[in-house]
Amino acid sequence: MNEHLHWRYTTKKFDPARVIPPEEFSFLLEVLRLAPSSYGLQPWKFVIVRQPHIREKLKEYSWGQSQVTEASHLLVFCARTRIDDQYIRKHIEHIAKIRNVSVDSLKNYEKGMQNFVVSQTPQELADWIKRQVYIPLGMLVAECAHRKIDASPIEGFEVAKVDALLGLPDEGVTSLAFCALGYRAADDRYAGLQRVRFEATDVFIDR
């Protein structure tokens, strides 16, 4: 695994001629679907951007970052804009169905989630939701490295324009990050640069 993490870098130039095989991409989507979240609430959606003309607009809204259009695939990571009792109940009902238990047996769990949500200010809740979304993004980047697929997370874009273009308000979510996936170009100069990370003594604290 260490070798794979040293191999990866945030790819700046993709080879547009190389496409991720469908079975590999399907596996990566399953990595996202199975990602953990607090309470199991999964406060996210992932947009698979397949249409070239939409990717061109997203490139415009991300100040010309070429990864957006050159990569094999592009995902947009989105955070839910609210979590209410209805959404929590949907989650509870799904748990009951999957685990073959009664909804009533989960009432304390449901109440615990409701209490957590109401204890947060709107800004605190929004920040919490956004932190959850970075869990599947991190898992995706790590799994891509393991499978020798390049990944480029991108946060630099005009959120309001991206949300409007993708119809995200109607989905109850807002865009948080892109992730371009594919294979590095042979002439991407960043591929050969030495990785720059602090030493272990600078990032780990023993108590």
N, C-alpha and C positions, 0 to 999 in steps of 0.2 A: 504493500500500500504506500509506503514511504516513497518508493521509486515513482509511483504514479503522481503523487503530489508534487514531487520535484519536476516531473515532466510538464505538468499543466502550467499555464499562465493565462492572463486575461488577453485573449487573442484580439488583435487589432485589425488584422487583414485575413479574411477567409478566402478559400478557393471556391468560387461560385460553381465550379464544374463538379465538385464532389458533394454528393447528397447522402445524408444519413439513411441507411436502409430502413424500410418501414418497420421491420420487427425490432430494430434497435430503438427507433423513436417511440414505438408503442411501449417498450420496456421503460423508457425514461418517463413517459406519462404515468405509468403505474407507480414509479418512484414518488412522483408528486402526489398521486392519489392516496398513497399509503403513509404519507408523512405524518408525524405526530403533531398534536396541538393541545394546548391546555384545555382540560375538560373534554377533549375530543371534539371541540366545536367546529374545527375546520373553517375559520372565518375568512375564506378566500375563494377566488376563482382564478383559473388560468386560461387566458385567451391564446388559442393557436392561430397565428396570423398566416393564412395560406395565400391570400390574394396579393399578387405583385403590386397592384396599384395602391393598396392599403399600406404595404410596406414602404412604398415610395413616399407616401405622406408621413408615415412615422419617421422616416429618415429626415424629412424636412423639419418635423417637430422635435427632433433630437439633434438639431444643429449639424446635420450632415454626416453623422457617424456612419461610416460605410458598412459596419458589421450588420446594421439593420436590414440591408438589402442583399448583401453578399453571402451571408451565412445560409446554410442549408435550411434551417428552421428558425422561426422567431416565436418566442413566448412572451406574453405580457402577464406579469404577476399582479394580481389585484386583491385589495383588501376590502372586506365588507364595510359599508359606511354606517351600519348600525346592527346591533344585536338586541332583539326584543323577545318578549315572551313567546311570540309565534315561532320565531326561529329556534328558540330553545325547545319548545314543544316538538317541533319537527325532528330535532336531534333525538329527543327522548323516545319518540315513536319509532324512529329508525333503530335505536338501540334495542327496544323491545322486540321489534320484528326480527332483527338479526340474531339475537340471543334467545329468542323464544321465551321471553318473560313478559309479565304484565306491566303496563304503563304505571299502574298504581304502585308497584314494587319499587319504582324509580322516583317516587315523589320527593324524597329527601334530597336526592341528587339534583333533581330539577330545581328545587327550592334553593339549593346551594348556589347553582349557577345564576339564578335570578337575583339572589342577594349580592353576589359578586358584581353583577352588571350595575345594579342600582347604587352600589357603594362607590362607583367611579364617576368622576366628572366626565362630560362628553370628550374633553381633550385626553384625559387619562385612558378612557376606553379606546379611543382612536389610536393612541400610541401603543396600547397593549395589542390591539388587533394587528397593527403593522409589524410589531415584533414577531408575532406568530407567523406572518407570511415569509419572513426571512428563514424560517426553519426549512421549509421545502426547497427554497432557493439554494441554501447551503448543501442540502442533501443532493440536489441535482448536480451542482458543480462537482462535488466529490465523486459521485457515481460516473459522471462524464469522464473524469480523469482516469478512473479505474478502467473504463472501456475505450480509452484513447480517443475520446470525442472532445473537441475543443468547445469551451463555453466562455461567453463574454457577458457578464452581468452589467447592466447599464441603468443608472439612475438619472442621468442628465437628459431630461426632456420636459416639454411643456405639458404638464399634467392635464390642465383644463381642455386643451386641444385634443390630446390623446383620448381622454374620456369621451368627448363629444364624437370623435371620429368612430370610435368602437361601440358607441351606444351604451357605455358602462353605467350611466345613471339609471337606465331602465333595468339593469341587472342588479342594482343595489350595491355596486362596488366602485372603487376608484383605483386607477393605475398607480403602482408603486415602483415597479422595476421591469425592465426588459431582460430577457436572456437570449442572446443569439447563440445558436448551436450549429456546429459543422466541423470543418477540418481546415486547419491553418494553411495559408498560402505559403508556397516555398520561399517567397521573398519577404515574408513578414519579419522585419528586423527585430521585433520584440522577442521572437522565439529564442534567439541565441543569447539574450541578455542574462547576466547572472541574477538570480533571485535575491531580493533584498529583504531580509527579515531580521528583527532583533534577536539577540542571543536568548537562549532559554532562561538565563539568569535575569534577563530584563522583563520577561513576560510571565514567569511562574513565581508564585509566592508560597513559601512553605510556612506553616504555623504549627 
